[in-house]
Amino acid sequence: IARFPSAYFYQGQLHDAPGLGLRAAGFERGAAGWFPTTAFLDLPSAREDRGSGASLKNRAEAELIGGLVEHLLDINDHQRLILRCGSAAASSSTSAEAAEAAVAAMAGRIAVLTPYREQRDEIQRELRRRLKGDLVERLALDVLTVDAAQGQERDVILLSCVRAGGAGGGGVGFVADVRRMNVALTRARHCLLVVGNSARLVSSPAWRALLVDLARRRSIITLRETDLRRQIFSVPPPRDGPSGPLLRALRDADAAASLAP
């Protein structure tokens, strides 16, 4: 997770805390089975929309974030939560006590970040639709703007970038702010999943650099909205090679590297 931020923002001087990989059993090697340490989930057909004010939202990204959270938290018809992270308390019994223990073990371990207040509200509504009752509160499942996440960490961070084709014009706005980008990419201890539109984000030099890095690491998953569940939750998920603007950016980066002394 720290590899790109360290190289791009800190000249290689950012290092993981000692023993970080030993914390929080279940997330150190990728949460919930296939969840990778770092990945970009590319939604090429998603669109952004204006909210009630100047802020933006992206419904497709909110739905995907909701599905990802549900996959981390396996909830049955009785709202008993079973962790997909090897918790003995969760797997040994389906009793109410075991479910409560599972909720307690998971509390405060996941957060969702987004640059836009309107998208924060959209994701909160989506999570409350999927997770009934007061489960969002009991899990301390925060949905925060990137600015509000300064100084915080979680085991798992899901980041919704929002910007795509639609109402907001052709750029990426303050999503291109490298300080906000730095904050967003450095909040996760064990798993960072970024949801966005690579064709839009690649117009920002900083995001282009991140996407090129992830493409080289085969950590970009291109999703088609018609079959999200099969693509996301297959084990392992399919990983497409870069295409379109991202492929051009990757070729440009390789060409520049070949010309360097």
C-alpha positions in Angstrom: 0.0 0.0 0.0 2.8 2.4 0.9 4.9 1.7 -2.2 3.4 4.4 -4.5 2.8 7.1 -1.9 6.4 6.6 -0.6 7.9 6.9 -4.0 5.7 9.7 -5.4 5.1 11.9 -2.3 8.0 11.2 0.0 11.0 10.3 -2.2 11.0 6.8 -0.8 11.2 7.8 2.8 7.8 6.5 3.9 8.0 3.2 5.7 5.5 0.8 7.3 5.5 0.6 11.1 7.3 -2.4 12.5 5.0 -5.5 12.7 2.2 -3.9 10.7 1.6 -7.2 8.8 1.0 -9.0 12.1 -1.9 -6.8 13.2 -5.6 -7.4 12.8 -5.8 -11.1 11.8 -7.6 -11.6 8.5 -6.6 -8.4 6.8 -2.9 -8.6 6.6 -2.9 -10.9 3.6 -6.0 -9.4 1.9 -9.4 -9.3 3.4 -12.3 -11.6 2.7 -10.5 -14.2 0.6 -9.5 -12.5 -2.7 -9.3 -8.9 -1.5 -5.9 -7.7 -2.6 -3.6 -5.3 -0.7 -4.1 -2.6 -3.3 -6.3 -2.5 -6.4 -8.1 0.0 -8.6 -11.6 -1.1 -9.7 -12.3 0.7 -13.0 -15.9 1.5 -13.8 -15.6 2.9 -17.4 -19.4 3.3 -17.9 -20.2 5.1 -14.6 -21.4 8.7 -14.7 -21.1 11.6 -12.2 -24.2 13.8 -11.4 -24.7 17.0 -9.6 -26.2 16.8 -6.2 -28.5 19.4 -4.5 -25.7 21.9 -4.6 -22.3 22.2 -6.3 -21.1 18.8 -5.0 -21.0 15.7 -7.2 -22.1 12.1 -6.7 -21.7 8.8 -8.7 -24.5 6.3 -8.2 -22.6 3.4 -9.8 -19.6 3.8 -7.5 -21.9 4.0 -4.4 -23.6 0.8 -5.4 -20.2 -0.9 -5.9 -18.9 0.3 -2.6 -22.0 -1.1 -1.0 -21.4 -4.5 -2.6 -17.8 -4.5 -1.5 -18.8 -3.8 2.1 -21.4 -6.5 2.0 -18.8 -9.0 0.7 -16.6 -8.1 3.6 -19.5 -8.6 6.0 -21.5 -11.7 5.2 -25.0 -11.0 6.5 -27.9 -13.5 6.5 -31.6 -13.0 6.6 -31.6 -12.6 10.4 -29.0 -9.8 10.3 -26.4 -12.0 12.1 -23.0 -11.0 10.9 -20.3 -13.6 10.1 -16.8 -12.3 9.4 -15.0 -13.5 6.4 -11.6 -13.0 8.1 -11.1 -16.2 10.1 -12.7 -15.0 13.3 -13.2 -18.0 15.6 -16.0 -16.4 17.4 -17.9 -15.8 14.1 -17.3 -19.2 12.6 -17.9 -21.5 15.6 -21.5 -20.6 16.2 -24.5 -18.8 14.7 -25.8 -17.8 18.1 -26.7 -14.2 18.9 -23.6 -14.1 21.2 -21.3 -15.1 18.4 -22.9 -12.5 16.0 -22.4 -9.8 18.6 -18.8 -10.9 19.1 -18.3 -10.7 15.3 -19.7 -7.2 15.2 -17.5 -6.1 18.0 -14.4 -7.7 16.4 -15.2 -5.8 13.1 -16.1 -2.4 14.6 -13.9 0.4 13.4 -12.0 -1.6 10.9 -13.5 -0.3 7.7 -14.0 3.2 6.4 -15.2 4.6 3.1 -13.6 7.8 1.8 -14.6 10.2 -1.0 -13.7 13.7 -2.0 -17.3 14.9 -2.3 -19.9 15.5 0.4 -22.7 14.6 -1.9 -21.1 11.2 -2.6 -20.5 10.7 1.1 -24.2 11.1 1.6 -25.0 8.8 -1.3 -22.8 6.0 0.0 -24.3 6.4 3.5 -27.7 5.9 2.1 -26.6 2.9 0.1 -25.0 1.3 3.2 -28.1 1.9 5.3 -30.2 0.3 2.6 -28.0 -2.8 2.6 -27.1 -3.1 6.3 -30.4 -3.0 8.1 -31.1 -1.7 11.6 -28.3 0.0 13.4 -25.6 -2.2 12.0 -23.7 0.7 10.4 -23.4 2.4 13.8 -22.5 -0.7 15.6 -19.8 -1.4 13.1 -18.5 2.2 13.4 -18.5 2.1 9.6 -17.6 5.6 8.8 -18.1 7.3 5.5 -15.9 10.4 5.4 -14.7 13.1 3.1 -11.0 12.8 2.4 -10.5 16.1 4.3 -12.2 14.6 7.4 -10.0 11.5 7.3 -6.8 13.4 7.9 -5.0 11.7 10.8 -7.1 8.6 10.8 -6.4 5.0 9.8 -8.4 1.8 9.2 -7.6 -1.8 8.3 -9.6 -1.5 5.1 -10.2 1.7 3.1 -12.6 1.9 0.2 -12.1 5.1 -1.9 -14.7 6.4 -4.3 -13.2 9.0 -6.7 -16.5 10.0 -8.3 -15.2 11.8 -11.4 -16.4 10.2 -14.6 -18.4 11.2 -17.7 -21.3 13.5 -16.9 -22.2 16.7 -15.2 -18.9 17.9 -13.9 -17.1 18.8 -17.1 -13.9 17.3 -18.5 -11.4 17.6 -15.7 -11.1 16.0 -12.3 -11.5 19.1 -10.1 -9.9 19.0 -6.7 -9.6 15.2 -6.9 -6.3 16.2 -8.6 -5.1 17.9 -5.4 -2.0 15.9 -4.5 -2.4 16.6 -0.8 -5.9 15.1 -0.7 -4.7 12.2 -2.9 -1.8 11.6 -0.4 -4.2 11.5 2.5 -6.6 9.2 0.7 -4.0 6.7 -0.3 -2.3 6.5 3.1 -5.2 5.7 5.5 -5.3 1.9 5.0 -3.3 -0.5 7.1 -4.0 -3.8 5.2 -6.3 -3.2 2.2 -6.9 -0.2 -0.1 -9.6 -0.5 -2.8 -9.9 2.5 -5.1 -13.1 2.8 -7.2 -13.0 5.2 -10.2 -12.9 5.9 -13.9 -9.3 5.5 -15.2 -10.1 7.3 -18.5 -11.0 10.4 -16.5 -8.5 10.2 -13.8 -5.5 9.7 -16.2 -5.8 13.4 -17.1 -4.3 14.3 -13.8 -0.5 13.7 -13.7 -0.5 12.3 -10.1 -3.4 9.9 -10.8 -1.8 8.9 -14.1 1.4 8.0 -12.2 -0.7 5.9 -9.8 -2.6 4.1 -12.5 0.5 3.4 -14.5 2.1 1.9 -11.3 -1.0 -0.3 -10.6 -1.2 -1.4 -14.2 2.4 -2.6 -14.1 1.5 -4.5 -10.9 -1.6 -6.0 -12.6 -3.7 -4.4 -9.9 -6.4 -2.8 -12.1 -9.7 -4.6 -12.5 -12.0 -3.3 -15.2 -15.7 -3.9 -14.4 -18.7 -3.9 -16.6 -21.9 -2.8 -14.8 -23.9 -5.6 -16.3 -21.9 -8.3 -14.5 -20.3 -6.8 -11.4 -21.0 -9.6 -9.0 -19.3 -12.3 -11.2 -16.4 -10.1 -11.9 -15.8 -8.7 -8.4 -16.5 -11.8 -6.4 -14.9 -14.5 -8.5 -11.8 -16.0 -7.0 -9.4 -14.6 -8.1 -11.1 -11.7 -10.0 -10.2 -11.2 -13.6 -7.5 -8.6 -14.2 -7.6 -6.9 -17.7 -4.7 -5.2 -19.2 -4.9 -1.4 -19.5 -6.7 0.1 -22.5 -7.6 3.4 -24.0 -6.1 6.5 -22.2 -4.4 4.4 -19.6 -2.7 2.2 -22.1 -1.4 5.3 -23.9 -0.2 6.7 -20.5 1.6 3.4 -19.8 3.3 3.4 -23.2 4.3 7.1 -22.8 5.8 6.2 -19.4 7.7 3.3 -20.8 9.0 5.4 -23.7 10.2 8.2 -21.3 11.9 5.6 -19.1 13.7 4.2 -22.1 15.1 7.7 -23.0 16.3 8.4 -19.5 20.1 8.4 -19.0 
